[in-house]
Amino acid sequence: MKVLSSCGAAISVSKKFFFSFVVVLSFGFLFSCKKETIAKSDNNTATANSSILAGASNSVITSPHYGGWISGYTIDQKMDACSKLNVSYVRDQIELISFTGKTTNIDTYLKNGYKVLLNFIYKNPNGGPVPFPTDMTEYKNLLNNVLDKYQPEIAVIENEPTTDKFHSGPIENYITELKTAVSICKQRGIKVADGALNLEWVQQVMNGYSGNDPNYIETKKLIDAYKTIDLDYINIHTHAPFTSNDSPDVFPQNVVVSVANYLRTQTGKQVISNEYNQFNTSTALMSSAVAAFAAAGVKYFIARSNDSDGKGKSLYNGSQLTTIGVAYKNVIK
């Protein structure tokens, strides 16, 4: 998730409004996003000005392309949810090894005018972590087979390559897979993003964390690799509240702004987020999270409804938007 912009990117709005600023203490540590607990960092814990506004739920922020990822429902219900959210972008995925020529979900989205950020998963980790593919001849054939049918808004390669419950094998194998996918997509004029870095691990890299946690090492290697891979976007994932000690109603804007700026500076690429999970039902938190990612200058922001761990709260209940679904809809108008 990246945008070639400087720190303090302006938020574009469809109506004029004034921000009231609050001071938010920057965090020396963050929670783990589907990972083990991260050791605290003592570095870079300075106080920063946050432009999370009072009454953000009444504000309209239009900088990123906003979308929804509705999990756990039929395609008709997913369509209903996206219509009620009034989003034009959706996230979905295809498992390469099982693709038989079409998928109903994506066909339905495209038929109805939605633009798809499509995750290309070599093999779903339903029975545990899956090794990254190493036979690039096979991988090229599988990926081309899908791209002959679908040309997504963005091809997202795998999902969270540093998340242990999804993937196994050396991160160098993922880097090889990603380079292969990028070369194929570029030949077809399709934009490409990585499977997502976890925001808190990027912050640890920024802070100079001195530990030897494998996920930290993998994140550092990926950021270094992304400097030379012809990606269009760097992808970040996160959830909120970070920990039980954090505000249940305010997303720490300075954190995502600093992470996005760091990634842009390091890689020269734009930033997106194709997954934000919310772990409570605070409408104020949803509004401030959208404001934070808009301030960070991300090009795409996808809010997820119902995550696989059962912690992410719903934007949609099967027939109507929930309170945080309504909050999301209102702030992205």
C-alpha positions in Angstrom: 0.0 0.0 0.0 2.0 3.0 -1.1 1.7 6.4 -2.6 4.6 8.5 -3.8 4.0 11.3 -1.5 5.7 13.1 1.3 5.0 12.8 5.1 1.7 14.6 6.0 -0.1 13.8 2.8 -3.3 15.8 2.3 -6.6 14.2 2.7 -9.0 15.1 -0.1 -12.6 15.6 0.9 -15.9 16.0 -0.9 -17.1 18.6 1.6 -15.2 21.3 3.5 -14.6 20.6 7.2 -12.1 21.5 9.9 -10.0 18.9 11.7 -9.6 19.3 15.4 -6.2 17.9 16.4 -5.5 15.6 19.3 -2.2 14.5 20.5 -1.7 10.8 20.3 1.3 9.1 21.9 3.1 7.0 19.3 3.5 3.4 20.3 6.9 1.7 21.0 5.2 -1.6 20.2 2.1 -2.9 18.5 0.0 -6.0 18.7 0.6 -9.0 16.5 -1.6 -9.2 13.4 -2.2 -12.9 13.2 1.2 -13.6 14.7 3.1 -14.2 17.9 3.5 -11.3 20.4 6.2 -8.9 19.4 8.8 -7.7 21.8 8.6 -4.1 22.8 10.8 -1.6 21.1 12.4 1.2 23.1 13.2 3.3 20.0 11.2 6.1 18.3 8.5 6.4 20.9 8.2 10.2 20.5 4.9 12.0 20.8 3.3 13.0 17.4 0.4 15.2 16.4 -2.5 13.2 15.2 -5.2 14.6 12.9 -7.9 12.2 14.0 -10.8 14.5 14.2 -13.5 14.9 16.8 -16.7 13.8 15.2 -15.0 11.9 12.4 -18.1 9.9 11.8 -19.6 13.0 10.3 -16.7 13.6 7.9 -16.3 12.4 4.3 -12.9 11.2 3.2 -12.3 10.2 -0.4 -8.6 9.8 -0.9 -8.2 6.1 -1.4 -10.3 3.7 -3.5 -12.5 2.1 -0.8 -13.8 -1.4 -0.9 -15.1 -4.3 1.1 -14.2 -7.9 1.8 -17.3 -9.7 3.0 -16.6 -13.1 4.4 -18.9 -15.9 5.4 -21.9 -15.3 3.1 -23.3 -16.3 -0.3 -22.3 -14.3 -3.3 -25.8 -12.8 -3.4 -25.3 -11.6 0.2 -21.8 -10.3 -0.6 -23.3 -8.3 -3.5 -26.0 -7.0 -1.2 -23.4 -6.0 1.4 -21.2 -4.2 -1.1 -24.2 -2.4 -2.6 -25.3 -1.2 0.9 -21.7 -0.1 1.7 -21.7 1.7 -1.7 -18.2 0.5 -2.6 -16.9 -0.1 -6.0 -13.9 -2.4 -5.1 -13.9 -5.8 -3.6 -11.3 -8.4 -2.5 -11.5 -12.0 -3.5 -9.1 -14.9 -4.2 -8.4 -17.8 -6.5 -6.5 -21.0 -5.6 -4.2 -21.6 -8.6 -3.9 -25.4 -8.3 -7.7 -26.0 -8.2 -8.8 -23.4 -10.8 -11.0 -25.0 -13.4 -11.7 -22.1 -15.7 -14.1 -19.9 -13.8 -15.3 -18.8 -10.4 -18.8 -17.7 -9.7 -17.9 -15.0 -7.1 -15.6 -13.2 -9.5 -17.8 -13.6 -12.5 -20.7 -12.1 -10.5 -18.6 -9.2 -9.2 -17.3 -8.3 -12.7 -20.7 -8.7 -14.3 -22.0 -6.1 -11.8 -19.2 -3.6 -12.4 -17.0 -4.2 -9.4 -13.3 -3.9 -9.6 -11.5 -6.9 -8.0 -8.3 -6.9 -5.9 -7.6 -10.5 -6.6 -5.3 -12.6 -4.3 -3.6 -15.4 -6.3 -3.1 -18.2 -3.7 -1.0 -21.2 -4.9 -2.7 -23.5 -2.4 -5.1 -22.7 0.4 -3.8 -23.4 3.9 -6.9 -25.2 5.0 -4.9 -28.0 6.6 -2.0 -26.0 7.9 0.8 -23.9 6.5 1.6 -24.5 2.8 5.1 -24.3 1.3 5.7 -21.6 -1.2 5.8 -23.1 -4.7 9.3 -23.8 -6.1 8.6 -25.1 -9.5 8.3 -21.9 -11.5 7.4 -23.6 -14.7 4.4 -25.1 -13.1 3.6 -21.7 -11.4 3.8 -19.8 -14.6 1.4 -22.2 -16.3 -1.1 -22.0 -13.4 -1.0 -18.2 -13.2 -1.3 -17.7 -16.9 -4.2 -20.1 -16.9 -6.1 -17.8 -14.6 -5.0 -14.6 -16.2 -6.3 -15.9 -19.6 -9.7 -15.6 -18.0 -9.5 -12.8 -15.5 -7.6 -9.4 -15.5 -8.1 -8.0 -12.0 -7.7 -4.4 -10.9 -4.7 -5.6 -8.9 -3.0 -9.0 -8.8 -2.1 -9.7 -5.1 0.4 -12.5 -4.9 -0.4 -14.8 -2.0 -1.7 -13.6 1.4 0.6 -12.5 4.3 3.7 -14.4 3.3 5.2 -13.8 6.8 2.2 -15.3 8.6 3.3 -18.7 9.9 -0.1 -20.4 9.9 -0.5 -19.7 6.2 3.0 -20.4 4.7 6.1 -22.5 5.3 9.5 -22.6 3.7 12.2 -19.9 3.3 11.0 -16.4 2.5 13.4 -16.5 -0.5 11.0 -18.9 -2.1 8.2 -16.4 -1.9 10.5 -13.7 -3.3 11.2 -16.0 -6.3 7.4 -16.6 -6.7 6.7 -12.9 -6.5 9.3 -12.0 -9.1 7.8 -14.6 -11.4 4.3 -13.4 -10.9 5.4 -9.8 -11.5 7.0 -10.6 -14.8 3.9 -12.4 -16.1 1.5 -9.7 -14.9 3.6 -6.9 -16.4 3.5 -8.6 -19.8 -0.3 -8.4 -19.6 -0.4 -4.8 -18.3 -1.8 -5.9 -14.9 -0.8 -4.1 -11.7 0.7 -6.1 -8.9 1.0 -6.0 -5.1 2.7 -8.3 -2.7 0.6 -10.4 -0.3 1.0 -7.9 2.5 3.4 -6.9 5.2 2.1 -6.8 8.8 2.1 -3.2 9.9 3.5 -3.9 13.3 6.5 -5.8 11.9 7.3 -2.9 9.6 7.3 -0.6 12.6 9.7 -2.9 14.3 12.0 -2.7 11.3 11.7 1.1 11.4 12.5 1.2 15.1 15.6 -1.0 14.7 14.3 -3.9 16.7 17.4 -6.0 17.7 15.7 -9.4 18.2 16.0 -12.4 15.9 12.3 -13.3 15.6 11.8 -15.1 12.2 8.9 -12.8 11.2 11.0 -9.7 11.8 13.8 -11.1 9.7 11.4 -12.1 6.9 9.8 -8.6 6.9 13.2 -7.0 6.7 14.2 -9.3 3.8 11.0 -8.5 1.9 11.3 -4.8 2.3 14.9 -5.1 0.9 13.7 -7.3 -2.0 10.8 -4.9 -2.9 13.3 -2.2 -3.7 14.3 -4.0 -6.8 11.1 -5.9 -7.8 8.9 -4.1 -10.3 5.8 -4.0 -8.0 3.2 -1.3 -8.4 2.1 -1.4 -4.7 3.3 -2.5 -1.3 0.5 -4.0 0.7 0.0 -3.7 4.5 -2.5 -5.3 6.8 -3.5 -4.4 10.3 -6.3 -4.5 12.8 -7.5 -2.4 15.7 -7.5 -1.9 18.6 -3.9 -3.0 18.7 -4.0 -4.2 22.4 -6.3 -4.0 25.4 -4.3 -1.0 26.5 -5.1 1.0 23.4 -8.0 3.4 22.9 -11.1 1.5 21.8 -12.2 4.5 19.8 -9.1 6.1 18.3 -6.8 4.6 15.6 -3.2 5.9 16.1 -2.9 7.9 12.9 0.8 8.6 13.3 1.6 4.9 13.2 0.2 4.2 9.8 1.4 7.5 8.4 5.0 6.8 9.5 4.9 3.2 8.2 3.5 4.2 4.8 6.0 7.0 4.4 8.8 4.6 5.4 7.8 2.0 2.8 7.5 4.7 0.1 10.9 6.0 1.0 12.5 2.6 1.1 11.0 1.1 -2.0 9.8 4.0 -4.2 6.4 2.4 -4.5 2.9 3.3 -3.6 1.0 1.7 -0.6 -2.3 -0.1 -0.4 -4.2 -2.0 2.3 -6.4 -4.8 1.2 -7.3 -5.8 4.7 -8.3 -3.9 7.8 -10.0 -5.8 10.6 -11.8 -4.2 13.5 -11.9 -6.1 16.8 -14.7 -4.1 18.4 -17.9 -2.3 17.3 -16.8 1.3 17.9 -18.1 3.5 15.2 -15.6 6.2 16.2 -12.7 3.7 15.8 -13.9 2.8 12.3 -14.1 6.5 11.4 -10.7 7.3 12.7 -9.1 4.2 11.0 -10.4 5.4 7.7 -9.1 8.9 8.4 -5.7 7.5 9.4 -5.3 5.5 6.2 -6.5 8.4 4.1 -3.9 10.6 5.8 -1.3 8.0 5.1 -2.0 8.3 1.4 -2.9 4.7 0.6 -4.3 4.1 -2.8 -6.7 1.4 -1.8 -8.4 0.6 1.5 -10.4 -2.6 2.0 -12.3 -3.1 5.2 -13.0 -6.8 6.1 -16.2 -8.1 7.5 -15.7 -11.3 9.7 -12.0 -12.4 9.8 -11.0 -16.1 9.8 -10.0 -16.0 13.5 -13.5 -14.9 14.6 -12.1 -11.7 16.1 -12.9 -9.3 13.3 -16.4 -7.7 13.7 -19.0 -7.7 10.9 -19.8 -4.9 8.6 -22.9 -6.8 7.5 -25.2 -9.3 9.3 -26.6 -11.2 6.3 -29.3 -8.7 5.4 -28.3 -5.3 6.8 -25.2 -3.3 7.6 -24.1 -3.4 11.2 -23.3 -0.2 13.2 -19.7 -0.2 12.0 -20.8 -1.0 8.5 -22.9 2.1 8.5 -20.0 4.1 10.0 -17.8 2.9 7.2 -20.3 3.7 4.6 -20.9 7.2 6.0 -17.2 8.2 6.2 -16.2 7.0 2.7 -19.1 8.8 0.9 
